């Protein structure tokens, strides 16, 4: 059973915690009803800057791999995420998305040879229950297409996590260059969809610029670099469960900054979410999770 570094766990957890602030930034700083624009601006500029700064370009089979990872982790995932948000209330969307660790569990067994442990199954159930208590309202209603899109988005991100672990990084490519490849590829995929569906805003305010800058620099460039670092250093199941911290942070920020109510059941949900993260990291990982030499990460 491999030892999990508390330092790596904490650093990786910063990524979903940052992503938990996306709702607050989007509603308070960005133009209304332009989620695809927010996703594109979040990914594409940061990706281009990182690729240029690190002089990183895909070579050989990595044209396909970078495109696949960019779609699964960024482009396709963001599109399905925002489509689900339009089809379902936010609570239901988050609840449907909480199936992601279950997808990671089975894909990890299939593609990485990871063992499915009882603690993982229990943690999946506890985490989903916690997310449900955090975000679900009694008046929420669902649509079949919304649920299917939410499950597809969860599968996309799960496949991205597992394939990032399986493929590692190209020879000679650092963590920032690797992050830039995926952000740029995903942003390029989102750009035509954004222009076709939403178009460009007629005006942009200073708060809009500040919001876009936060999402691009902190929410994408920094957070995804931390996230991909974590995927390389930690078991895939542990990384996947850290995603539960996003709705937890979003709930807390809504309470602190937007004056949203925080019920006793939501507090119970928060405890369950943290408990699921604890359960899965205590469940351990196969010792065979050590990375090959060519995938050694920056220290």
Residue pairs with C-beta under 8 A, 6 or more apart in sequence:
1 284
1 285
1 286
1 287
2 235
2 284
2 285
2 286
2 287
2 289
2 290
4 234
4 235
4 238
4 281
4 284
4 285
5 233
5 234
8 229
8 230
8 233
8 234
9 234
9 238
9 242
9 281
11 226
11 229
11 230
12 226
12 227
12 229
12 230
12 233
12 234
12 239
12 242
13 242
13 245
14 223
14 226
15 223
15 224
15 226
15 227
15 230
15 242
16 227
16 242
16 243
16 244
16 245
16 246
16 249
17 245
17 246
17 249
18 218
18 219
18 222
18 223
19 219
19 223
19 246
19 249
20 245
20 246
20 247
20 248
20 249
20 250
20 252
20 253
21 219
21 249
21 250
21 253
22 215
22 219
22 250
23 90
23 250
23 253
23 254
24 250
24 253
24 254
24 257
24 258
25 211
25 214
25 215
25 219
26 35
26 38
26 211
26 215
27 258
28 207
28 211
28 257
29 207
29 208
29 210
29 211
29 214
30 38
30 208
30 211
30 212
30 215
31 37
31 201
31 204
31 208
33 198
34 198
34 201
35 82
35 85
35 86
36 78
36 79
36 82
36 190
36 193
36 194
36 197
36 198
37 194
37 198
37 200
37 201
38 212
38 215
39 78
39 79
39 81
39 82
39 190
39 194
40 187
40 190
40 191
40 194
41 212
41 215
41 216
42 78
42 212
42 215
42 216
42 219
42 220
43 74
43 75
43 78
43 183
43 184
43 186
43 187
43 190
43 216
43 220
44 183
44 184
44 187
44 188
44 190
44 191
45 187
45 216
46 180
46 183
46 216
46 217
46 220
46 221
46 224
47 179
47 180
47 181
47 182
47 183
47 184
47 185
47 186
47 187
47 220
48 180
48 184
48 187
49 180
49 221
50 56
50 176
50 177
50 179
50 180
50 183
50 184
50 221
51 57
51 177
51 180
51 181
51 184
53 176
53 180
54 173
54 174
54 176
54 177
54 180
55 177
56 173
56 174
56 177
56 178
56 180
56 181
58 65
58 66
58 170
58 181
59 170
62 170
62 181
65 163
65 167
66 181
66 182
66 185
67 185
68 163
69 160
69 163
69 164
69 167
69 181
69 182
69 185
70 181
70 182
70 183
70 184
70 185
70 186
70 188
70 189
71 77
71 156
71 185
71 186
71 189
72 156
72 157
72 159
72 160
72 163
73 156
73 157
73 160
73 161
73 164
73 182
73 186
73 224
74 182
74 183
74 185
74 186
74 187
74 189
74 190
75 185
75 186
75 187
75 188
75 189
75 190
76 156
76 186
76 189
77 153
77 156
77 157
77 160
77 186
78 186
78 190
79 190
79 193
80 149
80 150
80 152
80 153
80 156
81 93
81 97
81 153
83 149
83 153
84 93
84 96
84 97
84 146
84 149
84 150
84 153
85 93
86 146
87 93
87 143
87 145
87 146
87 149
87 150
88 96
88 140
88 142
88 143
88 146
88 147
88 150
89 137
89 140
89 141
90 135
91 132
91 135
91 136
91 137
91 140
92 136
92 140
92 141
92 142
92 146
92 147
92 150
93 146
93 150
94 131
94 134
94 135
94 247
95 128
95 131
95 132
95 135
95 136
96 146
96 147
96 150
96 151
96 154
97 131
97 150
97 153
97 154
98 127
98 128
98 131
98 132
98 154
98 244
99 128
99 151
99 154
100 154
100 155
100 157
100 158
100 240
100 243
101 120
101 123
101 124
101 127
101 158
101 237
101 240
101 241
101 243
101 244
101 280
102 124
103 154
103 155
103 158
103 159
104 158
104 161
104 162
104 236
104 237
104 240
105 116
105 120
105 121
105 124
105 237
106 116
107 158
107 159
107 162
108 114
108 162
108 165
108 236
108 237
109 115
109 116
111 162
111 163
111 166
112 162
112 165
112 166
112 236
112 289
113 286
113 288
114 235
114 236
114 237
114 285
114 286
114 289
115 286
117 283
117 284
118 283
119 279
119 280
119 282
119 283
119 284
120 237
120 280
120 283
122 279
123 237
123 241
123 276
123 277
123 279
123 280
123 283
124 276
126 272
126 275
126 276
126 279
127 241
127 244
127 272
127 273
127 276
127 277
129 269
129 272
130 244
130 268
130 269
130 270
130 271
130 272
130 273
130 274
130 275
130 276
131 244
131 247
131 269
131 273
132 269
133 265
133 266
133 268
133 269
133 272
134 247
134 248
134 251
134 266
134 269
134 270
134 273
135 247
135 251
135 269
157 243
158 240
161 231
161 236
161 239
161 240
162 236
164 228
164 231
164 232
165 231
165 232
165 236
168 232
168 291
168 292
168 294
168 295
169 175
169 178
169 232
169 294
169 295
170 178
171 294
173 181
174 298
175 225
175 228
175 229
175 297
175 298
176 225
176 298
178 228
179 221
179 224
179 225
179 228
182 224
182 228
183 220
183 221
183 224
201 208
227 239
229 297
229 298
230 239
230 242
231 239
232 291
232 295
232 297
233 291
233 297
234 285
235 284
235 285
235 286
235 289
237 280
237 283
237 285
238 277
238 280
238 281
238 285
241 276
241 277
241 280
241 281
242 277
244 273
244 276
244 277
245 273
245 277
247 273
248 270
248 273
248 274
251 260
251 262
251 266
251 270
252 262
252 270
254 260
255 261
255 262
291 297
